[in-house]
Amino acid sequence: MPQYIMTYLGGNHPSTPEEGQQHFAKYMEWLSSLGDAAVSPMNPLKDTCTVAPDGSVSDGGTTTMSGYTIVKADNMDAALVMAKSCPFLDIEGSLEVSELVEMPS
């Protein structure tokens, strides 16, 4: 079955610890609803650095990517249905959904 990566972009941070707990609870409910389709859930990113073609390194990234989740789905439409119910959208974030290509070993 194909796998899809949902890349988290942007989004607002909760303004209070209570909001953070509420959002986390919604997120956990969403992951639970995915069941076995959630192959690699909850992969937040931090301390990003960018390596340029000349090898120089700078702090920060060139995108607003903050994490990802990998799911298995029959097709892109099924993966998009999963993404549309993600509570990350509730905090004004957006999701990019891409099919992962399995490379030969």
N, C-alpha and C positions, 0 to 999 in steps of 0.2 A: 504494500500500500504506500502511495506517495507520502512524503513528509513535507510540511510547509513551515516556514519560519515567519512568525509575527514579530516585526520589529517595532518597538515602542519609541515614538518620536514626540518630543515636547511634553506637554502636560503641566498642570499646576500642582505645586506641592501643597499638601493640606496646611491650613493656617493654624490649626490647633491639634494637640495630641488626640483629642476626641475624634476630629475629622479623619485623622490618619488611621485610627483604629476602625472607624466605620468603613473607610475605603478598603482597608486590608481585609475586613470581614467579607465585603462584597467580592473582592478579588478571589478570596479563598472559596467562596460559594461558586463562582464562575469556574474556577479550576476543577472543583468537585463535579460540576455538571458536565465537564468534558470527559470525565472518567479515564479510560485507557487511551483515549485519543491524545491526551497530554503526555508527550514523549519526554520533553525536557522543559518543565514549567519553571517560572520564576528565576530568571537569569538577569538580575540587575547588573549594571556596569558602573564603575566609578574610576576616578584617577586616570582618565584617558590622555594619551599622548599621541601626537601625529608624527610619523616619520615621512619626510619629504623624499623625492627621487634622488636628491643629492646626499641623502643620509642624515641631514640635520633633523633634530628632534625639537618639537615645541609642545608645551603643555596645552591640553584641551583638544577637542575634536573639531572636525569640519562639519559635523551634523549635530542634531539634537537627540541622537540615539541614546536611550537610557537603559535599554535592556531588550530581552527577547524571550519568546516562548516557542518551542517546536511542538507541532501537533501532527498527527497522521490523519489523513482524510482521503475519501475516495477521489476527490477532484478539487479544483480551485473553488468552485461554487460552494462546496461543503465547508472548506476552510474559511471562506468569507462569511458564511453564516455564523461560524464560531467566533470570528473576529468581531462581528457586529454586536455581539452580546457582551464583549469585554468591558468591564467597568473602567478601564483606562480612558475610554472615550468620555466618561462622565466628568473627568477632570481636565477636559479640553485637550487631551492628547490625541494623536492619530496613530494608526497602525499601517505599516506596509506589510503586505502578505506576499511571500515569494515561495515558489516550489523549490525545494532543495534538489539539486542534481546529484545523483549517486555516481561517483567517479570510480572507474575500475582500479583495483589495488595492484 
